[in-house]
Amino acid sequence: MGSRRAKKQHKSGLRLFGPGTGLFVLGILSVLVMVGNTYLYSQVKGLQTRVSERERFLQETVPISRLNERLVQSIANLAAATDDEGLRKLLAAQGIGFRVDRQGGQ
């Protein structure tokens, strides 16, 4: 008889797994997934913003890069045509070197 009473008391005490426990756990998991999803969404948006800023920067620098190349080439041509040592030193200080091929009196 003593063992039957122990079982009855156990059933009438605090129950960890009742009829609504599965729904409660599912609800908690749903909230955790929602919080995680919100966090990941904000992280992705931040990364997308940074990538688009870098992309815009690169697109804006392409024309400047072309202009820079033309400017350096013009300075190098001028330095070669006039044999200007100052321009050669200016280009060399920037890591730009060139060689003049003089052929047949030209």
C-alpha positions in Angstrom: 0.0 0.0 0.0 2.8 2.4 0.7 4.0 2.3 -2.9 0.5 3.2 -4.2 0.4 6.3 -2.1 3.8 7.4 -3.2 2.6 7.1 -6.8 -0.5 9.1 -6.1 1.4 11.8 -4.3 3.8 12.1 -7.2 0.9 12.5 -9.7 -0.7 15.2 -7.6 2.6 17.1 -7.1 4.2 19.5 -9.6 4.2 18.0 -13.0 7.0 18.8 -15.4 5.4 17.3 -18.5 1.7 18.1 -18.7 -0.6 18.4 -21.7 0.5 22.0 -22.5 4.2 21.5 -22.0 4.9 20.7 -25.7 3.2 23.8 -26.8 5.1 25.9 -24.2 8.4 24.5 -25.3 7.4 25.1 -29.0 6.5 28.6 -28.2 9.8 29.3 -26.4 11.7 27.8 -29.4 9.7 29.9 -31.8 10.6 33.1 -29.8 14.3 32.1 -29.8 14.2 31.5 -33.6 12.5 34.8 -34.1 15.2 36.6 -32.0 18.0 34.8 -33.9 16.4 35.6 -37.2 16.1 39.3 -36.3 19.7 39.4 -35.3 20.9 37.7 -38.5 18.7 40.0 -40.6 20.3 43.1 -39.0 23.8 41.7 -39.5 23.1 41.0 -43.2 21.7 44.4 -43.7 24.8 46.0 -42.2 27.0 43.9 -44.5 25.0 44.8 -47.5 25.3 48.5 -46.7 29.1 48.2 -46.3 29.4 46.3 -49.6 27.3 48.8 -51.5 29.4 51.7 -50.1 32.6 50.0 -51.2 31.1 49.2 -54.6 30.1 52.9 -55.1 33.6 54.0 -54.0 35.1 51.7 -56.6 32.8 52.9 -59.3 33.7 56.5 -58.5 37.4 55.9 -58.6 37.5 54.3 -62.0 37.4 57.6 -63.9 39.9 59.1 -61.5 42.2 56.1 -62.0 42.0 56.6 -65.8 42.8 60.3 -65.4 45.7 59.5 -63.2 47.1 57.1 -65.8 46.8 59.7 -68.5 48.5 62.4 -66.3 51.4 60.1 -65.5 51.8 59.1 -69.1 51.8 62.8 -70.2 54.4 63.7 -67.5 56.6 60.8 -68.6 56.2 61.8 -72.3 57.1 65.4 -71.4 60.1 64.3 -69.3 61.3 62.1 -72.2 60.8 64.8 -74.9 62.5 67.6 -72.9 65.0 65.4 -71.0 63.7 67.1 -67.8 65.6 65.7 -64.8 63.2 67.2 -62.4 60.2 65.4 -63.9 62.1 62.2 -64.0 62.9 62.5 -60.2 59.3 63.3 -59.5 58.1 60.2 -61.3 60.9 58.1 -59.7 59.8 59.3 -56.2 56.4 57.9 -56.9 57.9 54.6 -58.1 57.4 55.2 -61.8 60.2 54.6 -64.1 60.5 54.7 -67.9 63.0 54.2 -70.6 63.4 56.2 -73.8 64.3 54.2 -76.9 65.9 56.6 -79.4 66.1 55.0 -82.8 67.6 56.4 -86.0 67.9 60.0 -84.9 64.3 60.4 -83.8 
